[in-house]
């Protein structure tokens, strides 16, 4: 049976601690050897809907390039404005300087239209440590875009200006380019 075509953008959010904890091990290992591209983050930002209700969108993600070139990671997103939550297995990461684009596959969602097997894409920019004014500003994240046709590897085609990003109000995003 053919899956219905699904395309949607939902602001990111949720279980920050879980995904961040899973990222610590891979990043610590990467720091002791040659650094591989990686991105991790957690946090929130608020949005106001058309009824003037304010919601806190939360997110948590990690993505690490392995020695064999594959990417592994997880993301949790929550958008209370839509009462939406999802878990995403991250399998694509493109890092350029302090910017990262990611893609993955939804493995769990409370929305039947964006259920398991739906592909997800988003981008982030690391503008330094929280509270630091030397890096030029606050970290930013895009909405999560969902698609039923473009595979996660399509994150390699996302450009730095393709997704509008929003400044986070709490948390931290870290992007680690290749280096040693």
N, C-alpha and C positions, 0 to 999 in steps of 0.2 A: 504494500500500500504506500502510495507516495505521500510524503510529509507535506503539509501545507506550508507555503512560503511564509516565513516570518521575518519581519524586519522591524526593529524597534530600538529606541534609545531610552534608557532609564538611568537616571543618576545613580552613582555608586553608593555603597554602604555596607557594614556589619562586622561580625565577629573578629575584630581587629587582633585580639590576643592570639587566637588560634593560628591564623596564617602567619603572623609575625614570628611566633615561637618556632614554627616549622622552617622559617627562613634562616634563623640564627645559625643552625648547624652548617648548612651549605655555605653561607657567607664566611663563617669562621674558617672553614676548610679552605675556601678560595683565597683567603688572605694569607694563609701559610704557604701556599704554592704560588703558581702564576695566577694572577687575577683573571677571572673569566667574566664576561658581561653578566650583569645581574641587576635586578631591580626589586625593591621591597618597600612596603609602606603600609601605613594604617592611619586612619584619621576620620574627620568629618567636615562637612560644610552644611550650612543651612540654606534652605530655599523657601520661598513663599509661593503658594499656589494661587489660583484665580479667586479663591474665597478669602484670601489674606491670612490663611492658616500657615504657620511656620513649621517646617519639618527638618529634622537633622538626618541627612544622608550620611551613612557610614560605610567605610570600605577597609579592606585588608587584603594585601596581595604579596606574593613573592614569586620570583621567576629567576632561575639560575641556569646558565649555559653549562652543560656537563662537558667533561673531557672529550667525549665523542661527538660533540656539537649539538646534541639534542638539548632541548629546554624542558625543565621540569619545574612545577610550581603549582600554587593554588591561589584562588581568590574567593573572597566572600563579599557579597554586595547586599546592601539593604536600603530600600527606599520606602520609608513609612508613608509617603504621600500616596503610594499605590499599594501599600501593604505587601511589598514585593521583597523576597529574599531569594538568593541563588548561590550555589557553590559552582566554581569553575575550575577545571583542571587546565592549567596554563601549559601550552606546548610551543609557543612562538614568542620570541623576544628579539627586538631590534633596538640596539642602543647607539645613540649618536651624541657624544658629549654628555650633557646632563639631561638628555631627553630619552625616553624609552616608549616604544610601542609594543603592545602585547596582544596575544590572541589565545583563545582556548576554547574548550567545549564545556557547556553546562552539564553537570552531572546530577544536580538536584535543584529544583525550583518549585515554588508554590504557585507558579503561573503555568497552566497547561499549554498556553500558546508559546511559552519560552522554556519548554521542558528539556529533559536530557537529550543530548545530541545537537541542540542549538549551538551555534558558534557565537563567540563574544569577542569584542575588540575594544581597547581603550588605550589612552596615552597618558603619560605623566612627565612632569619636569621637576627636577631637583634643583631648588634655588638656594641651597645651603641649609645649615642646621637651624632648627627652630629658634627664634629670638635673635638670630644673627642678621645684622644689617649689611654685612660686608659682601654677601653673595648676590645682592640685587633683588631681594624680595622673598615672598612666601612661595612654598611649593604649590604646584597646581596639578589637577587631574581632570580628565574629560569625563563625560558621561560614558556609560558602557553601551556600545552599539551591538545589537543582536542581529544575526542573519542565519538563514537556513541553507544558503548556497555557497558562500565564500568560505573555504576551509580556514582553520586557524593560521596556517602558514602564510595567509594573505597579509598578516601583520607586517611582513617584510615590505609591503607596497605602500604602507601608510607613511605620509610625509609629516614633518614637524608642525605644519600649519593645517593639516586636514581636519583635526578635531579641536573644536574650541575647548579650552581648559578653564577651570574655575579654581580660584585660590582656596586652599583648605584653611579651615579656621582652627584646627587642632590636629595634632599628630605629626608625622614626619614621613617624607618620601626620600629614599636614597637610590640613586642610579650609579652603578659602578661600570665604567667602560673597561675595555680590555687594557691590561697593563701588568706590570710586574713589579 
